[in-house]
Amino acid sequence: MVMYKSRFVFMVVFLFMIVFARGQKIDSVVIRYEDMWIDHCKTVTCSEFGISNNDCQKATISEPTKIEEFMNVLRELPYDTIREHYNVYMDTRAQIYIYRNNCNCTSMICMDIFGVLIGYKYFAYSRDFLQVLSQYIPKKYLPVFK
């Protein structure tokens, strides 16, 4: 009986978390960026980017249809197994902040010339992602899709 009760409580908590997460709509997406082709004397980590680059450009996406378009292409990025396997460090050139409604939970994504880092996973660029991104960042600043 105790085992079933703990399973029930776990399922209720789990379902509540799913409903809560899905209920959080995205307010805006902010992209802080610099020219991806500029050489740095050292590698800039994801956490150092905001500190070391106060003169970055900034683009904000706040229109719901544009946010949905951006999030759809972001979700479709292919997983980059090569970078994961060889433990390549990211030289951050842009950060994407995803702000949600009524929540103090902001997601941050880092970008470099080769791809994006979401959490601890690397993803390669896709043609669609770069095309949508070019609406907010000048093409001369973006990597070239091959």
C-alpha positions as CSV (number, residue, x, y, z in Angstrom):
1,M,0.0,0.0,0.0
2,V,2.8,2.4,0.9
3,M,4.6,1.6,-2.4
4,Y,1.5,2.5,-4.4
5,K,1.0,5.7,-2.5
6,S,4.6,6.9,-3.2
7,R,4.2,6.1,-6.9
8,F,0.9,8.0,-7.0
9,V,2.6,11.1,-5.3
10,F,5.5,10.8,-7.7
11,M,3.2,10.7,-10.7
12,V,1.1,13.7,-9.5
13,V,4.3,15.7,-8.9
14,F,5.7,14.7,-12.3
15,L,2.4,15.6,-14.1
16,F,2.3,18.9,-12.3
17,M,5.8,19.8,-13.5
18,I,4.9,19.0,-17.1
19,V,1.8,21.1,-17.0
20,F,3.7,24.0,-15.3
21,A,6.5,23.8,-17.9
22,R,4.1,23.8,-20.8
23,G,2.1,26.6,-19.3
24,Q,5.1,29.0,-19.4
25,K,4.9,30.9,-22.6
26,I,7.9,32.6,-24.0
27,D,7.8,36.4,-23.6
28,S,10.8,37.3,-25.7
29,V,14.0,36.0,-27.1
30,V,17.1,38.3,-26.8
31,I,20.2,37.7,-28.9
32,R,23.4,39.3,-27.9
33,Y,26.0,38.9,-30.6
34,E,29.3,40.1,-32.1
35,D,30.9,39.4,-35.5
36,M,31.5,35.6,-35.6
37,W,34.6,36.2,-37.8
38,I,36.6,38.4,-35.4
39,D,39.8,36.8,-34.0
40,H,40.2,36.9,-30.2
41,C,43.5,36.3,-28.4
42,K,41.8,33.7,-26.2
43,T,38.8,31.5,-26.3
44,V,35.7,33.1,-24.7
45,T,33.7,30.6,-22.7
46,C,29.9,30.8,-22.6
47,S,29.9,32.3,-19.1
48,E,32.6,34.9,-19.9
49,F,30.9,36.2,-23.0
50,G,28.5,38.6,-21.3
51,I,31.2,39.8,-18.9
52,S,33.8,40.5,-21.5
53,N,31.6,42.0,-24.2
54,N,29.7,45.0,-23.1
55,D,29.7,46.5,-26.6
56,C,27.8,43.6,-28.2
57,Q,24.9,44.2,-30.6
58,K,21.4,43.1,-29.4
59,A,18.3,41.9,-31.2
60,T,15.0,41.2,-29.5
61,I,12.2,39.0,-30.8
62,S,8.9,39.7,-29.1
63,E,6.2,39.0,-31.7
64,P,4.6,35.6,-30.9
65,T,4.7,34.3,-34.4
66,K,8.4,35.2,-34.8
67,I,9.2,33.6,-31.4
68,E,7.4,30.4,-32.6
69,E,9.3,30.4,-35.9
70,F,12.6,30.9,-34.0
71,M,11.9,28.1,-31.5
72,N,10.8,25.7,-34.2
73,V,14.0,26.0,-36.1
74,L,16.0,25.8,-32.8
75,R,14.3,22.5,-31.9
76,E,15.2,21.0,-35.3
77,L,18.9,21.6,-35.0
78,P,20.9,18.4,-35.5
79,Y,23.0,16.9,-32.6
80,D,26.7,17.4,-33.2
81,T,28.3,14.1,-32.3
82,I,31.8,15.2,-33.6
83,R,32.2,18.1,-31.1
84,E,30.8,16.0,-28.3
85,H,33.2,13.1,-29.1
86,Y,36.4,15.3,-29.4
87,N,35.5,17.6,-26.4
88,V,35.9,20.8,-28.4
89,Y,35.7,24.0,-26.5
90,M,33.3,26.7,-27.5
91,D,34.6,30.1,-28.5
92,T,31.4,32.0,-27.8
93,R,30.3,34.8,-30.2
94,A,26.7,35.1,-29.3
95,Q,24.2,34.3,-26.6
96,I,20.5,33.7,-26.9
97,Y,18.3,34.4,-23.8
98,I,14.8,32.9,-23.7
99,Y,12.5,34.7,-21.3
100,R,9.3,33.1,-20.1
101,N,6.0,34.5,-18.7
102,N,5.6,34.8,-15.0
103,C,8.8,32.8,-14.3
104,N,12.3,33.6,-13.1
105,C,13.6,30.9,-15.4
106,T,15.6,32.2,-18.3
107,S,17.2,29.8,-20.7
108,M,20.6,30.7,-22.2
109,I,22.1,29.3,-25.4
110,C,25.6,29.9,-26.6
111,M,26.8,30.2,-30.2
112,D,30.1,30.1,-31.9
113,I,31.3,29.8,-35.5
114,F,30.5,26.0,-35.6
115,G,27.2,25.6,-33.7
116,V,25.3,26.1,-30.5
117,L,25.5,24.8,-27.0
118,I,22.2,24.1,-25.3
119,G,22.8,22.9,-21.7
120,Y,25.7,20.6,-22.1
121,K,24.8,19.4,-25.6
122,Y,26.3,20.6,-28.9
123,F,24.2,21.1,-32.0
124,A,25.3,21.9,-35.5
125,Y,23.8,24.8,-37.5
126,S,21.1,24.1,-40.1
127,R,20.3,26.1,-43.2
128,D,16.8,26.9,-41.8
129,F,18.2,28.1,-38.4
130,L,20.8,30.4,-40.1
131,Q,18.1,31.8,-42.4
132,V,15.8,32.7,-39.5
133,L,18.8,34.0,-37.5
134,S,19.7,36.3,-40.4
135,Q,16.5,38.2,-39.8
136,Y,18.0,39.5,-36.6
137,I,21.8,39.3,-37.1
138,P,23.4,40.8,-40.3
139,K,24.5,38.0,-42.6
140,K,28.1,39.2,-42.6
141,Y,28.3,38.4,-38.9
142,L,26.9,34.8,-39.3
143,P,28.7,31.6,-40.1
144,V,28.4,30.2,-43.6
145,F,26.3,27.0,-44.0
146,K,28.0,24.4,-46.1
